[in-house]
Amino acid sequence: MSKDDILNDDDDSTTGDSLLWSRDLEKHSFGEFSFAVVQANEVIEDHSQVESGRDATFIGVYDGHGGPDASRFISDHLFLNLMSEFFFLLFLLIFRFVHVLGC
């Protein structure tokens, strides 16, 4: 999720200050949440990411020392890779369980 994604969404809250913005998140099993961002300058080197679901929320804050490339790459790839690894391990666990039971 990037600032541009947020600012193009109708559910956003902005104060007229381009360096301060916020967003409400989807409902979570433990309640309702939102987040706010205050940027230090117009050039964004840092990136953040919020992925929410019914039972879990993934929050990433990536520091972009010296430029936005590394933090943008992590923001674009880390969550997807963690999820694909999780589902691969879940598949192996189920396969092993079925194999042990002899089904």
C-alpha positions as CSV (number, residue, x, y, z in Angstrom):
1,M,0.0,0.0,0.0
2,S,1.4,3.4,-0.9
3,K,0.5,6.9,-0.3
4,D,-0.9,7.2,-3.8
5,D,-3.1,4.2,-3.3
6,I,-4.4,5.8,-0.1
7,L,-5.0,9.2,-1.6
8,N,-7.0,7.8,-4.5
9,D,-9.4,5.9,-2.1
10,D,-12.7,7.6,-1.2
11,D,-12.5,6.3,2.5
12,D,-9.3,8.3,3.2
13,S,-8.9,11.1,5.7
14,T,-6.6,13.9,4.8
15,T,-6.2,17.3,6.4
16,G,-5.1,19.3,3.4
17,D,-1.4,18.7,4.4
18,S,0.2,16.4,1.8
19,L,2.6,15.1,4.5
20,L,-0.1,14.0,6.9
21,W,-2.7,11.3,6.0
22,S,-4.6,8.4,7.5
23,R,-6.8,5.4,6.6
24,D,-9.4,3.2,8.3
25,L,-8.6,-0.6,7.9
26,E,-11.0,-3.4,7.4
27,K,-12.8,-5.0,10.4
28,H,-10.6,-7.4,12.3
29,S,-11.7,-10.1,14.8
30,F,-10.3,-7.9,17.6
31,G,-12.0,-4.7,16.6
32,E,-11.6,-1.8,14.2
33,F,-8.2,-0.2,13.5
34,S,-6.8,2.7,11.5
35,F,-3.4,4.2,10.9
36,A,-1.9,7.6,10.3
37,V,1.3,8.7,8.6
38,V,3.3,11.8,9.0
39,Q,6.1,12.2,6.4
40,A,9.3,14.2,7.1
41,N,9.6,15.5,3.5
42,E,8.1,15.3,0.1
43,V,10.6,12.8,-1.3
44,I,9.5,9.4,0.1
45,E,12.4,7.0,0.8
46,D,10.6,5.0,3.3
47,H,7.7,2.7,2.6
48,S,5.0,1.1,4.8
49,Q,2.6,-1.7,4.2
50,V,-0.6,-2.8,6.0
51,E,-2.3,-6.1,5.0
52,S,-5.3,-7.0,7.1
53,G,-7.6,-9.9,7.1
54,R,-10.3,-11.3,9.5
55,D,-7.9,-12.8,12.0
56,A,-4.5,-11.2,11.4
57,T,-2.8,-8.0,10.3
58,F,0.6,-7.6,8.7
59,I,2.3,-4.3,9.3
60,G,5.6,-3.5,7.6
61,V,7.7,-0.3,7.9
62,Y,10.7,-0.2,5.6
63,D,13.5,2.4,6.0
64,G,14.9,3.6,2.7
65,H,18.3,5.0,3.6
66,G,19.8,6.8,0.6
67,G,16.8,6.3,-1.7
68,P,13.5,4.5,-2.2
69,D,14.6,1.5,-4.2
70,A,15.3,-1.1,-1.4
71,S,12.3,-0.1,0.7
72,R,10.0,-0.2,-2.4
73,F,11.3,-3.7,-3.4
74,I,10.7,-5.0,0.1
75,S,7.3,-3.5,0.2
76,D,6.4,-5.0,-3.1
77,H,7.7,-8.5,-2.4
78,L,8.1,-9.4,1.3
79,F,4.4,-10.1,2.2
80,L,3.7,-12.1,-1.0
81,N,6.8,-14.2,-0.4
82,L,5.9,-14.8,3.2
83,M,2.4,-15.9,2.2
84,S,3.6,-18.2,-0.6
85,E,6.1,-19.8,1.8
86,F,3.4,-20.2,4.4
87,F,1.0,-21.9,2.0
88,F,3.8,-24.1,0.7
89,L,4.7,-25.2,4.2
90,L,1.0,-25.8,4.9
91,F,0.7,-28.0,1.8
92,L,3.8,-30.0,2.9
93,L,2.3,-30.5,6.4
94,I,-1.0,-31.7,5.1
95,F,0.7,-34.0,2.6
96,R,2.9,-35.5,5.4
97,F,-0.2,-35.9,7.6
98,V,-2.2,-37.7,4.9
99,H,0.9,-39.9,4.1
100,V,1.4,-40.8,7.8
101,L,-2.3,-41.8,8.1
102,G,-2.1,-43.8,4.9
103,C,-5.1,-42.2,3.3
